[in-house]
Amino acid sequence: MKGGVTIATVFIVCFWVGLLLILSGSIHGHGLVGHLHVGGGDAGGPGFLPILPLMVFVTVWGGTGYMLVKYSGMQLLAVVLVCTLIALLPGILLYTVLARVMTRYDSSMSELDYEPAGQLGYISIAAADGAVGEMKYVLHGTMRSIGVRAESGQSLLRGDRVIIVKTDKGIAAVTLFEREMEHN
């Protein structure tokens, strides 16, 4: 083929472009942390496609394709299939490793994780007979506070340990768990 682009040229260009992008990414840091969002993580997958496995795929595909075209007597279709299969292996392996590393500490938030019902805490501002007070409790390692309303005839003293039964419009209904007795 005179004056045209040969398949060997396509393979060698893919190899060098991929290799230069990998080296550039490792020097400047952009290739190792960049990723493309390709769908949602809600579907069970990580929801991203790291760029590094794509660059590795292109590099291996180009290098393998060039070697097979130049030094084997294989037909073009066979070369493309073989180099694609060979390039998929490191690409998939690297994607698997990166997906595990990037999603290791990723925890999906659920409303139930932050539901205060059932939490044990203590009264910090007393409330009696329908009045509103305040309780403090720990949720996911963070001290939180919420308003509490004493039921009619109920007295919630400072220091009483209570359990949140339900919340309504930001005010918790509680039940007494333990009353702290003061020793004189």
Buried (B, 14 or more C-beta within 10 A) or exposed (E): EEEEEEBBEBBBBBBBBBBEBBEEBEEEEEBBEBBEEEEEEEEEEBBBBBBBBBBBBBBBBBBBBBBBBEEEEBEEEEBBEBBBEBBBEBBEEBBEEBBEEBBEEEEEEEEEEEEBEEBBBBBBBBBEEEBEBBBEBEBEEEEBEBBBBBEEEBBBBEBBBBBBEEBEEEEBBBEBEEBEEEEE
